[in-house]
Structure formats: C-alpha cells, structure tokens
Amino acid sequence: MALLNEKATGVYVIAVTPFSDSGALDLESTDRVVDFYLEKGATGLTVLGMMGEAPKLTAEESRTFVRRVLARVTGRVPVVVGVSAPGFAAMRELTESVMGDGAAGVMIAPPSTLRIDDQILAYYAQAAEAVGSKTPFVLQDFPLSTQVQITPSVILKIVSAHSNCVMLKHEDWPGLAKITALRAASDQGDRRISILVGNGGIFLPEELTRGADGAMTGFAYPEMMVDVWKAHAAGNVKRAHDLFDAYLPLARYEQQPGFGLAIRKYILAKRGAIASGALRKPGGTLSKLDIADIEQLITRQERRLKEVG
C-alpha cells in the first residue's frame, strides 16, 4: 500500500467498529462493512477514529481489528489509523504495529490538556517524533470534542516543521474561514496539504467550495459524500447541492451528541452492512420514538432522491 501524501482527495470514510449484541468484536461484520464502504465509492478508510469506539477496545483488539480491515481492503484504498493516546509509548507501539501491517498513515488528535499555541506546537513535535519521520500523519482538528483550539497559523507552523504532516482533518465548527485561510496561505507559497472535512458532512458543499479536498467522516449513507464530492469536482455545484439537500435532514439528525453513533449503526445494520447496531458499553440506545423518527426520515430521503434523480 502506498503511503498517504499531500495529494489525497475524495472520501475517507470513518469506519464503525462492529460489535455483537453481547459486545464482542464482530470480525465477520468487519468484512461486510469494509465491502459496503468500498461499494459505495470510498476512496479511503479511517479506522479507530472517535466514532469508531476506539477507547472501548483493548490494545490487542485494536490491532486485531486493524489487521482484519487491512486484510479485507487488500490495498485497494489507503487506510488511515487513529493512534491518539494519553502517552507517546502507546502511540508509538500502535503506529509501529499498524504501519507494519500495511496502513497508509496515522491520525493524531491533541489531548484536551493543551491550552496555548506553544503547548500545541510542542505536542505535535513530540508526536511526530513518536510515530517516526517516515510515517505520514493526519492532524485532527476537532475542537468541539478535544476542547483544543488550533489556529490556522499554528497549523501552518506544524505543517512547515514536520514534512510527515500531510493532511488536516478539519472538523472545526464554524470552520469555513479556517479552510479559506489555509488555502490562501498555500496559494502564497506555504506547503499545501490535503484538507478533508468532518462533522458528518453537514457542511460539505460549502467546505468544498472553500477549498477542501474531500471528506473524512462518517454517515450511514456514505454515498452522499462520495456523490457530492464527485459532482463538485466535475464542476456541477448545483447538482452537488441538490444531492446534499436530499440527505441533509437525516445527516442533521445523526449529528445529535451522544446518540449519533447509535443512529448510524442502526441504519448500517438495517442496510445489511453490519449484523448488529450495538455499541459497546457505555453507549447510547435508541427508543421506539427515535427509531420511528429515523424510519420517517429514511422514507422522506428516498422520496427526495427519486425526485433529484
């Protein structure tokens, strides 16, 4: 597998981690969901992300899951692995394992203890050293979750200092101005890196217009992000917006804090991508009223997609 680089584009789906109803890691469903994502047009996969329930896995389960994904992908698309950890020893160990197994790169989120720019710069200098200069890494910028605010100027300093920082996972909200600033900087001569966006894709058309190269996030209908990205890349911005609008009510519903992953897994199970929609405990559960909402939104979505064509 080729290593991740600054030219990455498209949709890198944040993969769910399938569990059985009892909470055991479901490797058969892992194969099924990988096939599902690739059939829907994913140009890459990201595993052990925040919506992949990574903190609920043991170290051995993490390695087992990544190996299973890589074995199923068989080099067809790049696979990025989240290696964020409280300490650099664990980060280094997981990085060495997954890169040895064929991952294309790793993703690193900042710990919530970072408060000032110098702390952020120092942390990523140590993280870059921990994963090794030959391992490409993704800087995950998700302040709503990490509580760490990383300004465009700090991102540019990290990119300049560490050649193995090849991608920004942009998940700030509001964050359109940040994309604009980073793209303006690269137009003026700063090193350009790939920018893939998150937040369930709910700002995807606008983010693409601002200069994002695609998406790195999850949604129960990953084909939405793929089709919107393709339409936008082809210059058909109106088509991109029309497609996006058809999926937006469900994408918005899936963005509920604490319940979003339960909603996503319920739909993925309904679509046959995984055997069970179970989250490993602790995790949210859906009520009958929640499920009724989801089913109604799916019905509306299917009707609207027929209208759009």
Order of alpha helices (4+ residues) and beta strands (2+ residues): beta-alpha-beta-alpha-beta-alpha-beta-alpha-beta-alpha-alpha-beta-alpha-beta-alpha-beta-alpha-alpha-alpha-alpha
